[in-house]
């Protein structure tokens, strides 16, 4: 049995891609997308027709409407290939606007439901800013499930769990990138700072009974993935899925509810002031959150420019 099949015994494997062929090849339960992945996909000839169709169907409407239609088109195609859920991201430019994020989440869900997809199969991805977390709390109360992305520290994770978010996506690889750039050192295995961050969050959640799912994301190597075997979910790129499929080295679970419950962890009180202060105290989390929002905004603008050029 290869490592990918072994990993699936302990963790729900999710494909981090907008490539339908990759999803078919690795049979994940769920799939995630983001603006960067969608931009990358529509530049491939085999997916160009989805962009062209979205532009045609929204003639006379705003570019924003076209992008929403494109996101839904990708989501619908992905749902044909998986048994579980797809994550569709809100516009990163709304990351500090609670009301607009709520409106966008409602719109995307309405579009999926109009296409015959129940909301239980959709996760709305929202950046883990304070405003984004408040939007998730509102949406969750309406039965709209949220995937909190661009998450880099425990303060963000606690606030998301207390808001009732369905799932969080802590970014392992981007945390690793930051420490590598700062120290010049490459840290692998159990001491990887991205791995340690997810373990800390997972143990905190299970220790205090939070129901929010933890999905490690943004991996740079298979070592990071294997060190998180036992995490609720892991969303993995096609390249790393292939590396796992090519290896038969034994996989052992590294995270468990039992070990988390027995861990010595203190409860942290979380409110807006505590959130903002703790996030500010964490230079890595502050920088990577801002950088991530900027990058997703930039790719959304590129997508808008492609659409404008086609009209």
ChimeraX attribute file (.defattr): number of C-alpha atoms within 10 A of each C-alpha:
attribute: neighborCount
match mode: 1-to-1
recipient: residues
	/A:1	10
	/A:2	15
	/A:3	22
	/A:4	21
	/A:5	15
	/A:6	19
	/A:7	22
	/A:8	17
	/A:9	15
	/A:10	20
	/A:11	18
	/A:12	18
	/A:13	25
	/A:14	28
	/A:15	27
	/A:16	25
	/A:17	23
	/A:18	28
	/A:19	22
	/A:20	20
	/A:21	12
	/A:22	18
	/A:23	22
	/A:24	14
	/A:25	12
	/A:26	17
	/A:27	15
	/A:28	22
	/A:29	19
	/A:30	25
	/A:31	28
	/A:32	24
	/A:33	21
	/A:34	22
	/A:35	25
	/A:36	18
	/A:37	16
	/A:38	22
	/A:39	19
	/A:40	15
	/A:41	20
	/A:42	21
	/A:43	13
	/A:44	11
	/A:45	8
	/A:46	11
	/A:47	17
	/A:48	12
	/A:49	12
	/A:50	18
	/A:51	26
	/A:52	16
	/A:53	14
	/A:54	20
	/A:55	23
	/A:56	13
	/A:57	14
	/A:58	17
	/A:59	12
	/A:60	11
	/A:61	10
	/A:62	11
	/A:63	18
	/A:64	14
	/A:65	16
	/A:66	25
	/A:67	22
	/A:68	20
	/A:69	22
	/A:70	22
	/A:71	24
	/A:72	19
	/A:73	19
	/A:74	22
	/A:75	21
	/A:76	16
	/A:77	15
	/A:78	26
	/A:79	20
	/A:80	11
	/A:81	18
	/A:82	19
	/A:83	14
	/A:84	16
	/A:85	19
	/A:86	27
	/A:87	23
	/A:88	26
	/A:89	25
	/A:90	23
	/A:91	23
	/A:92	24
	/A:93	17
	/A:94	19
	/A:95	21
	/A:96	17
	/A:97	16
	/A:98	19
	/A:99	15
	/A:100	17
	/A:101	27
	/A:102	21
	/A:103	13
	/A:104	18
	/A:105	25
	/A:106	15
	/A:107	13
	/A:108	21
	/A:109	23
	/A:110	15
	/A:111	15
	/A:112	19
	/A:113	13
	/A:114	10
	/A:115	12
	/A:116	10
	/A:117	15
	/A:118	12
	/A:119	17
	/A:120	13
	/A:121	17
	/A:122	24
	/A:123	23
	/A:124	26
	/A:125	28
	/A:126	28
	/A:127	28
	/A:128	28
	/A:129	26
	/A:130	20
	/A:131	18
	/A:132	25
	/A:133	28
	/A:134	21
	/A:135	26
	/A:136	31
	/A:137	22
	/A:138	17
	/A:139	22
	/A:140	15
	/A:141	12
	/A:142	10
	/A:143	10
	/A:144	22
	/A:145	25
	/A:146	28
	/A:147	28
	/A:148	29
	/A:149	25
	/A:150	26
	/A:151	27
	/A:152	27
	/A:153	23
	/A:154	23
	/A:155	22
	/A:156	26
	/A:157	28
	/A:158	22
	/A:159	23
	/A:160	27
	/A:161	22
	/A:162	15
	/A:163	19
	/A:164	22
	/A:165	28
	/A:166	21
	/A:167	24
	/A:168	28
	/A:169	25
	/A:170	29
	/A:171	24
	/A:172	24
	/A:173	19
	/A:174	24
	/A:175	24
	/A:176	25
	/A:177	17
	/A:178	18
	/A:179	17
	/A:180	15
	/A:181	10
	/A:182	10
	/A:183	9
	/A:184	10
	/A:185	10
	/A:186	11
	/A:187	14
	/A:188	15
	/A:189	16
	/A:190	16
	/A:191	11
	/A:192	20
	/A:193	22
	/A:194	28
	/A:195	26
	/A:196	18
	/A:197	19
	/A:198	27
	/A:199	22
	/A:200	14
	/A:201	22
	/A:202	27
	/A:203	23
	/A:204	23
	/A:205	22
	/A:206	20
	/A:207	20
	/A:208	13
	/A:209	12
	/A:210	15
	/A:211	14
	/A:212	23
	/A:213	19
	/A:214	24
	/A:215	25
	/A:216	30
	/A:217	28
	/A:218	22
	/A:219	23
	/A:220	16
	/A:221	16
	/A:222	16
	/A:223	15
	/A:224	25
	/A:225	24
	/A:226	23
	/A:227	22
	/A:228	28
	/A:229	24
	/A:230	21
	/A:231	26
	/A:232	19
	/A:233	24
	/A:234	28
	/A:235	23
	/A:236	25
	/A:237	20
	/A:238	19
	/A:239	12
	/A:240	17
	/A:241	23
	/A:242	16
	/A:243	14
	/A:244	22
	/A:245	16
	/A:246	12
	/A:247	12
	/A:248	13
	/A:249	11
	/A:250	11
	/A:251	17
	/A:252	16
	/A:253	16
	/A:254	15
	/A:255	20
	/A:256	18
	/A:257	16
	/A:258	11
	/A:259	13
	/A:260	20
	/A:261	16
	/A:262	11
	/A:263	13
	/A:264	10
	/A:265	13
	/A:266	9
	/A:267	9
	/A:268	11
	/A:269	10
	/A:270	15
	/A:271	13
	/A:272	11
	/A:273	9
	/A:274	14
	/A:275	20
	/A:276	16
	/A:277	11
	/A:278	18
	/A:279	21
	/A:280	13
	/A:281	11
	/A:282	14
	/A:283	12
	/A:284	19
	/A:285	23
	/A:286	16
	/A:287	14
	/A:288	19
	/A:289	23
	/A:290	12
	/A:291	13
	/A:292	17
	/A:293	19
	/A:294	14
	/A:295	15
	/A:296	19
	/A:297	19
	/A:298	16
	/A:299	19
	/A:300	22
	/A:301	15
	/A:302	15
	/A:303	23
	/A:304	17
	/A:305	12
	/A:306	15
	/A:307	18
	/A:308	13
	/A:309	8
	/A:310	11
	/A:311	11
